[in-house]
Amino acid sequence: MKIVMVGSGYVGLVSGACFADFGHDIVCVDKQASKIEALNRGEIPIFEPGLSELVRSNAAAGRLSFTTDLSGPVADADAVFIAVGTPSRRGDGFADLSYVYAAAREIALALRGYTVIVTKSTVPVGTGDEVERIIRELRPDAEFSVVSNPEFLREGAAIEDFKRPDRIVIGAEEERARTVMADVYRPLYLNSAPILNTSRRTAELTKYAANAFLATKITFINEMADLCEQVGANVQDVARGMGLDNRIGGKFLHAGPGYGGSCFPKDTLALIKTAQDYGTPARIVETVAAVNDQRKRAMGRKVVAACGGAVRGKTIAVLGLTFKPNTDDMRDAPSLAIVAALLDGGAKIRAFDPEGMEQAKAALPGEVHYCSDAYDCVTGADAAVIVTEWNIFRALDLGRVKTLMKEPVLVDLRNVYRAEQVRAQGFHYDDIGRGTVSAASKTKEHAA
Ligand SMILES: NC(=O)c1ccc[n+]([C@@H]2O[C@H](COP(=O)([O-])OP(=O)(O)OC[C@H]3O[C@@H](n4cnc5c(N)ncnc54)[C@H](O)[C@@H]3O)[C@@H](O)[C@H]2O)c1
């Protein structure tokens, strides 16, 4: 099939490369000329494991090409996917749909013959109706259908997720559009990926509901972690005890510094706004977003507390900047709020991330000294804080770290180390919710 991917970011590029690998004929389009030039030179503008090989092999086989001009490819296409960004709109937090609508207008002008336009971007309920209206207004003569096909891939495991999805959700209003979508995803039917056929609005909402639920799970275990710290319980054991119950499941029950990234923060906010607009406020999600927001900065205060209550003039080594490992994505990363809180407290920041340094330089506030590796980062530091659980931070030579640091203080916001092991090496070690009995709970015991 001939498919055009409008937007060649994390989702567009991964989806395009995977569809090409299934044997379809794919053109990836992007407005950013520098991105397309890089792709045409064989350079991949983002870090995603396995992506560069997949892009190179499919481009070499002639199934995957890149351009800034969508008109020719759209005219020939069976399906055109919209995979542009839908960030939070400044001011009100609603999803900014200007990129989606701009893409719809451009697509409209290029349509020739029956074409299915597929929204893969995460968009609020009713966006498909608006995309259809825009295209119909510009091209009353055109033969087309608008379908919602939300994407559930995770950065860092995007190719595996795309090729072996838990489910594919297709929201369509017309049978002939479903037939085209069935052909697009046929290679995955063969892998027996469950296909969920729904109405367009249902598909749009399913994506938000799924992300909001996952964000809720993370926030729930984070609150349990805080309680564990007060009562002297271990959140990892609590999570395991909960997760072994099949009704709950163990995934997304890892306590940490709060969720971040390009999806959960903006998608929870957009769902909250939609629900308010329709007069049915999503109060649980509202609370989740508020709790998570406060948590990120609270992690900065946790580091301050580990440094004896003040960081003015002290040097803090920040290990990991991206919102999770195996990506270079800095969007809404907890590190942004943590570094800001530490800078506000008067700290000097040294930072290292294996893949995220370029994006971090544009995103992090204030003055940050960027280091060449983890050991360089901790050199001369009064405290080190693990913010992202990259594998290389899981097996640090702690003896070496201790000799390099000014003070052996380690704050592990991802619980990657065993407390006894680190403390045995002479560190002051603080983690998330693993049974450090607080002064408050001791007082309660005494009172009892
Ligand atoms: N990143 C993820 O993990 C993920 C997962 C699932 C869903 N999503 C959703 O997918 C959508 C895309 O996310 P992303 O992370 O790939 O964004 P991104 O910012 O990485 O990529 C978007 C790309 O679209 C391009 N673009 C914008 N307008 C264009 C136009 N008119 N024509 C051509 N190109 C245009 C931009 O230049 C950019 O390269 C969002 O709605 C997001 O919520 C993202």
PDBQT file of the ligand as one rigid body, heavy atoms in Angstrom, charges set to zero:
ROOT
HETATM    1  N1  LIG A 501       6.265  10.287  21.665  1.00  0.00    +0.000 N 
HETATM    2  C1  LIG A 501       5.520   9.288  22.082  1.00  0.00    +0.000 C 
HETATM    3  O1  LIG A 501       5.964   8.408  22.820  1.00  0.00    +0.000 OA
HETATM    4  C2  LIG A 501       4.072   9.186  21.656  1.00  0.00    +0.000 A 
HETATM    5  C3  LIG A 501       3.382   7.992  21.869  1.00  0.00    +0.000 A 
HETATM    6  C4  LIG A 501       2.052   7.904  21.473  1.00  0.00    +0.000 A 
HETATM    7  C5  LIG A 501       1.431   9.000  20.882  1.00  0.00    +0.000 A 
HETATM    8  N2  LIG A 501       2.124  10.161  20.708  1.00  0.00    +0.000 N 
HETATM    9  C6  LIG A 501       1.431  11.288  20.061  1.00  0.00    +0.000 C 
HETATM   10  O2  LIG A 501       1.873  11.354  18.715  1.00  0.00    +0.000 OA
HETATM   11  C7  LIG A 501       1.922  12.721  18.281  1.00  0.00    +0.000 C 
HETATM   12  C8  LIG A 501       3.323  13.034  17.760  1.00  0.00    +0.000 C 
HETATM   13  O3  LIG A 501       4.226  12.917  18.861  1.00  0.00    +0.000 OA
HETATM   14  P1  LIG A 501       5.813  12.913  18.643  1.00  0.00    +0.000 P 
HETATM   15  O4  LIG A 501       6.417  12.612  19.959  1.00  0.00    +0.000 OA
HETATM   16  O5  LIG A 501       6.135  12.044  17.454  1.00  0.00    +0.000 OA
HETATM   17  O6  LIG A 501       6.046  14.451  18.261  1.00  0.00    +0.000 OA
HETATM   18  P2  LIG A 501       7.371  15.114  17.634  1.00  0.00    +0.000 P 
HETATM   19  O7  LIG A 501       7.345  16.522  18.099  1.00  0.00    +0.000 OA
HETATM   20  O8  LIG A 501       8.553  14.261  17.904  1.00  0.00    +0.000 OA
HETATM   21  O9  LIG A 501       7.109  15.066  16.055  1.00  0.00    +0.000 OA
HETATM   22  C9  LIG A 501       6.151  15.835  15.388  1.00  0.00    +0.000 C 
HETATM   23  C10 LIG A 501       6.723  16.225  14.039  1.00  0.00    +0.000 C 
HETATM   24  O10 LIG A 501       5.690  16.770  13.237  1.00  0.00    +0.000 OA
HETATM   25  C11 LIG A 501       6.272  17.786  12.407  1.00  0.00    +0.000 C 
HETATM   26  N3  LIG A 501       5.197  18.625  11.866  1.00  0.00    +0.000 N 
HETATM   27  C12 LIG A 501       4.405  19.524  12.499  1.00  0.00    +0.000 A 
HETATM   28  N4  LIG A 501       3.513  20.046  11.651  1.00  0.00    +0.000 NA
HETATM   29  C13 LIG A 501       3.721  19.471  10.451  1.00  0.00    +0.000 A 
HETATM   30  C14 LIG A 501       3.102  19.589   9.160  1.00  0.00    +0.000 A 
HETATM   31  N5  LIG A 501       2.066  20.396   8.936  1.00  0.00    +0.000 N 
HETATM   32  N6  LIG A 501       3.590  18.845   8.151  1.00  0.00    +0.000 NA
HETATM   33  C15 LIG A 501       4.639  18.013   8.352  1.00  0.00    +0.000 A 
HETATM   34  N7  LIG A 501       5.254  17.842   9.544  1.00  0.00    +0.000 NA
HETATM   35  C16 LIG A 501       4.798  18.570  10.576  1.00  0.00    +0.000 A 
HETATM   36  C17 LIG A 501       7.238  18.476  13.331  1.00  0.00    +0.000 C 
HETATM   37  O11 LIG A 501       8.212  19.196  12.619  1.00  0.00    +0.000 OA
HETATM   38  C18 LIG A 501       7.818  17.287  14.114  1.00  0.00    +0.000 C 
HETATM   39  O12 LIG A 501       8.983  16.787  13.480  1.00  0.00    +0.000 OA
HETATM   40  C19 LIG A 501       1.491  13.552  19.470  1.00  0.00    +0.000 C 
HETATM   41  O13 LIG A 501       0.106  13.808  19.380  1.00  0.00    +0.000 OA
HETATM   42  C20 LIG A 501       1.758  12.645  20.650  1.00  0.00    +0.000 C 
HETATM   43  O14 LIG A 501       0.921  12.921  21.749  1.00  0.00    +0.000 OA
HETATM   44  C21 LIG A 501       3.429  10.263  21.067  1.00  0.00    +0.000 A 
ENDROOT
TORSDOF 0
